[in-house]
């Protein structure tokens, strides 16, 4: 643990050092002829220009005035008394230049300039005094500039740290969505095919074999994508998950079909055109999650036998819609989430919103089944 000296203790120690330095001329010089020793009153200016240094951080302007007043009093003492160096006033000016507002700094410079002219008889002495005070003032301003630069760098570092934390949080959310989509869809396909297989045991061996092949294929695909997603969290040498495209929708819909139970129909209307990679990936994932919801909620015993996946190209972009004719989750919603919306629907809304689009869901036509719909722009906004 780093130990730091309290500022007030540092200022007291500094005041004592300044006092000793200003008393040094009286110790090293002999009294003038006719004097047995230095009069006690001669030390009053030194004390007045030294003791206020303790309060230099709280009131630099007042401390400077007090220390300068002490220096002015010294002019009324007899000739021959040793001339102390006004360290206290110089230190007060340094503090004033480093932290006081501009009007106090200008007032102090004018005050010191007139004092140098009035209290010193020789021009060369006044010039040397002005040079000394201006140098101390410049050092104080340089200290202030350094402090401002340090504060700016610290603030920038805090902003960068917050930006890194936000970026990490967004990346974790993205990875969570990817894992939800990959695992949710893969497991739903496997469950659906596993439920369909026993129905055809002893009746249609080809369909039973197809169901097991679909289960194995879905499991292998889910594991491959999961490894790539987790690779991002590992040593970083694994390839990232390739962004899915609309070209993969036919394979996606085929993987969901359950022979004899649910048929998936893919339809496209309008003039297709090239979309940004983010928009195209969002469209694919939204369809994938919509189909996953069908497998979770639109069970055969609830009358779901058909799922329609529709792509509608418009002048503004693309509208994707997944509708089933079973009895799915009820309730309408839109935006980035809705009351009662599960993680899948919330993820759909978040993906659409990230591209500048909007998602909606609710009952299908005639109040039957369930519908998930998203409108995506032609460009990311």
MIPAKE-668060 format. One record per residue (C-alpha): residue in three letters; x, y, z. Coordinates in steps of 0.05 Angstrom, whole numbers, padded with zeros to 5 digits, always signed. Each point is the difference from the previous one (the first is absolute). Layout:
<nodes>
alaXYZ ...
</nodes>
This chain:
<nodes>
unk+00000+00000+00000 unk+00028+00067-00021 unk+00007+00051+00057 unk-00012+00073-00017 unk+00016+00061+00042 unk-00063+00041+00015 unk+00003+00067-00038 unk-00006+00041+00064 unk+00061-00034+00031 unk+00039+00012-00064 unk-00018+00074+00002 unk+00020+00006+00073 unk+00068-00032-00015 unk+00008+00046-00060 unk-00016+00061+00043 unk+00053-00020+00051 unk+00051-00010-00055 unk-00016+00069-00030 unk+00004+00032+00069 unk+00069-00029+00013 unk+00023+00022-00070 unk-00023+00071+00012 unk+00033+00003+00068 unk+00066-00023-00028 unk+00024+00071-00019 unk-00009+00022+00073 unk+00041-00058+00025 unk+00057+00008-00049 unk+00006+00077+00003 unk+00024+00043+00059 unk-00043+00057+00026 unk+00014+00070-00027 unk+00049+00044+00040 unk-00033+00029+00061 unk-00048-00058+00007 unk+00010-00056+00051 unk-00046-00046-00038 unk-00060-00002-00046 unk-00063+00031+00028 unk-00058-00051+00009 unk-00046+00045-00041 unk+00045-00012-00061 unk-00023-00072-00001 unk-00074+00020-00008 unk+00004+00007-00076 unk+00033-00068-00005 unk-00055-00034+00041 unk-00054+00037-00039 unk+00029-00024-00066 unk+00010-00071+00024 unk-00056-00025+00045 unk-00057+00011-00051 unk+00034-00051-00045 unk-00039-00054+00039 unk-00065+00025-00033 unk+00028+00008-00070 unk-00044-00056-00030 unk-00065+00027+00029 unk+00010+00075-00013 unk+00061+00012-00045 unk-00020+00072-00017 unk-00007+00020+00073 unk+00065-00035+00018 unk+00036+00037-00055 unk-00026+00067+00024 unk+00020-00016+00072 unk+00071-00022-00019 unk+00009+00060-00045 unk-00023+00046+00056 unk+00054-00031+00045 unk+00052+00015-00054 unk-00025+00072-00004 unk+00006+00009+00076 unk+00074-00017-00004 unk+00013+00065-00037 unk-00015+00040+00064 unk+00056-00031+00040 unk+00069+00031+00009 unk+00053-00005-00053 unk+00051-00054+00010 unk-00049-00054+00020 unk+00011-00063-00041 unk-00046-00009-00060 unk-00038-00066+00004 unk-00023-00035-00063 unk-00075-00002-00004 unk-00010-00074-00011 unk-00070+00002+00030 unk-00025+00052-00050 unk+00032-00038-00058 unk-00033-00065+00023 unk-00067+00036+00006 unk+00007+00027-00070 unk+00016-00069-00027 unk-00063-00029+00033 unk-00041+00059-00025 unk+00024-00011-00072 unk-00013-00074+00005 unk-00072+00000+00026 unk-00031+00070+00006 unk-00050+00029-00050 unk+00025+00047-00054 unk-00023+00065+00032 unk+00039-00015+00064 unk+00062-00016-00041 unk-00004+00065-00040 unk-00012+00040+00064 unk+00060-00032+00033 unk+00046+00015-00059 unk-00021+00073+00000 unk+00008+00004+00076 unk+00070-00030-00003 unk+00022+00043-00058 unk-00020+00065+00034 unk+00032-00024+00065 unk+00066-00013-00035 unk+00000+00070-00029 unk-00021+00036+00064 unk+00042-00038+00051 unk+00065-00007-00038 unk+00039+00062-00017 unk+00043-00027-00056 unk-00027-00020-00067 unk+00047-00059-00007 unk-00022-00027+00068 unk-00073+00007-00021 unk+00014-00035-00066 unk+00033-00059+00036 unk-00058-00004+00048 unk-00052+00001-00056 unk+00040-00055-00037 unk+00000-00043+00063 unk-00075+00008+00013 unk-00018-00011-00073 unk+00042-00063-00001 unk-00035-00028+00061 unk-00067+00018-00030 unk+00018-00036-00065 unk+00021-00062+00040 unk-00068+00002+00035 unk-00037+00004-00066 unk+00041-00058-00027 unk-00018-00041+00062 unk-00074+00016-00012 unk+00006-00021-00072 unk+00033-00065+00020 unk-00056-00013+00051 unk-00053+00014-00052 unk+00033-00047-00049 unk+00006-00054+00053 unk-00074+00008+00018 unk-00019-00003-00074 unk+00041-00064-00009 unk-00033-00031+00062 unk-00069+00019-00025 unk+00017-00029-00069 unk+00024-00064+00034 unk-00065-00004+00038 unk-00040+00009-00064 unk+00041-00054-00035 unk-00010-00047+00059 unk-00075+00012-00001 unk+00000-00010-00076 unk+00038-00066+00008 unk-00048-00023+00053 unk-00060+00018-00044 unk+00032-00035-00060 unk+00013-00062+00042 unk-00072+00001+00025 unk-00026+00006-00072 unk+00046-00056-00022 unk-00024-00045+00057 unk-00072+00015-00020 unk+00015-00015-00073 unk+00033-00066+00018 unk-00059-00017+00046 unk-00048+00012-00057 unk+00041-00042-00047 unk+00004-00057+00049 unk-00075+00005+00014 unk-00016-00002-00075 unk+00049-00057-00015 unk-00018-00044+00060 unk-00074+00018+00001 unk-00010-00016-00074 unk+00044-00063+00001 unk-00033-00029+00062 unk-00070+00017-00026 unk+00014-00036-00066 unk+00028-00060+00037 unk-00061-00004+00046 unk-00048+00008-00058 unk+00032-00055-00040 unk+00005-00045+00061 unk-00075+00008+00012 unk-00015-00015-00073 unk+00044-00062-00006 unk-00039-00048+00046 unk-00064+00012-00038 unk+00029-00034-00062 unk+00035-00057+00035 unk-00022-00065-00034 unk-00040+00040-00052 unk+00050+00041-00039 unk+00073-00017+00013 unk+00024+00053-00049 unk-00034+00055+00039 unk+00028-00028+00065 unk+00070+00001-00030 unk-00011+00071-00026 unk-00020+00022+00070 unk+00062-00029+00031 unk+00043+00031-00055 unk-00032+00067+00013 unk+00014-00006+00074 unk+00072-00017-00013 unk+00008+00056-00051 unk-00031+00052+00046 unk+00044-00022+00057 unk+00064+00003-00042 unk-00019+00068-00028 unk-00016+00027+00070 unk+00065-00027+00028 unk+00041+00030-00057 unk-00031+00069+00007 unk+00006-00004+00076 unk+00074-00015-00005 unk+00010+00060-00045 unk-00039+00045+00047 unk+00039-00024+00061 unk+00065+00008-00039 unk-00011+00075+00003 unk+00004-00005+00076 unk+00062-00045-00002 unk+00068+00013-00030 unk-00029+00038-00059 unk+00032-00047-00052 unk-00065-00033-00019 unk-00037+00027-00059 unk-00060+00043+00015 unk-00069-00026-00017 unk-00014+00018-00073 unk-00057+00049-00005 unk-00062-00037-00025 unk-00034+00024-00064 unk-00068-00006-00032 unk+00029-00052-00046 unk-00001-00048+00059 unk-00075+00006+00012 unk-00020-00060-00043 unk+00046-00046+00041 unk-00026+00031+00063 unk-00073-00012-00017 unk+00014-00071-00023 unk+00033-00015+00067 unk-00063+00020+00037 unk-00050-00041-00040 unk-00029-00061+00036 unk-00026-00049-00051 unk-00073-00014+00012 unk-00006+00055+00053 unk+00024+00069-00021 unk+00014+00025-00070 unk+00041+00063-00009 unk-00012+00044-00062 unk+00049+00054-00021 unk-00026+00055-00045 unk+00032+00063-00027 unk-00034+00061-00032 unk+00030+00062-00031 unk+00067+00014-00032 unk+00057-00028+00042 unk+00062+00044+00008 unk+00065+00001+00037 unk-00006+00016+00074 unk+00055+00020+00050 unk+00030-00060+00035 unk-00029+00021+00068 unk-00071+00006-00028 unk+00004-00066-00037 unk+00027-00036+00061 unk-00056+00031+00042 unk-00052-00023-00049 unk+00027-00072+00002 unk+00003-00001+00076 unk-00071+00028+00006 unk-00027-00054-00045 unk+00040-00052+00038 unk-00028+00023+00067 unk-00070+00003-00029 unk+00005-00072-00022 unk+00029-00019+00068 unk-00060+00031+00034 unk-00046-00041-00045 unk+00036-00064+00021 unk-00005+00020+00073 unk-00072+00024+00003 unk-00040-00023-00061 unk-00004-00074+00017 unk-00036-00050-00045 unk-00053-00014+00052 unk-00018+00074-00003 unk-00015-00004-00074 unk+00063+00030-00031 unk+00013-00033-00067 unk+00028+00057-00042 unk+00051+00056+00008 unk+00008+00055-00051 unk+00064+00039-00007 unk-00010+00061-00044 unk+00051+00050-00026 unk-00030+00064-00028 unk+00047+00049-00035 unk-00023+00072+00001 unk+00030+00066-00019 unk+00023+00012+00072 unk+00031-00068+00012 unk-00023-00070+00019 unk-00058-00026+00042 unk+00006-00071+00028 unk-00059-00037+00029 unk-00006-00068+00033 unk-00072-00024+00011 unk-00027-00067+00025 unk-00071-00026+00004 unk+00004-00032+00068 unk-00012+00027+00070 unk+00063+00036+00021 unk+00017+00052+00053 unk-00051+00054+00004 unk+00007+00075+00008 unk+00021+00055-00047 unk+00066+00038+00004 unk+00046+00046-00037 unk+00064+00039+00008 unk+00058-00024+00042 unk-00041-00044+00045 unk-00070-00008+00028 unk-00032-00023+00064 unk+00001-00075+00001 unk+00049-00005-00058 unk+00050-00056+00007 unk+00074+00004-00014 unk-00011-00022-00072 unk-00050+00055-00016 unk+00041+00052+00036 unk+00061-00023-00040 unk-00040+00008-00065 unk-00019+00071+00020 unk+00072+00017+00019 unk+00027-00026-00066 unk-00050+00040-00040 unk+00012+00063+00041 unk+00076-00007-00008 unk-00010+00007-00076 unk-00049+00058+00007 unk-00061-00044-00011 unk-00058-00023+00043 unk-00030-00067+00020 unk-00072-00018+00016 unk-00034-00063+00023 unk-00069-00025+00017 unk-00057-00045-00023 unk-00004-00020-00072 unk-00055+00014-00050 unk-00069-00014+00029 unk+00029-00004+00070 unk+00030-00069-00014 unk+00073-00019+00007 unk+00057+00048+00014 unk+00036+00051-00042 unk+00069+00031+00005 unk+00015+00057-00048 unk+00060+00047-00008 unk+00010+00059-00046 unk+00074+00011-00017 unk+00029+00059-00038 unk+00042-00006-00062 unk+00060+00030+00037 unk+00023+00000+00072 unk-00018+00065+00035 
</nodes>
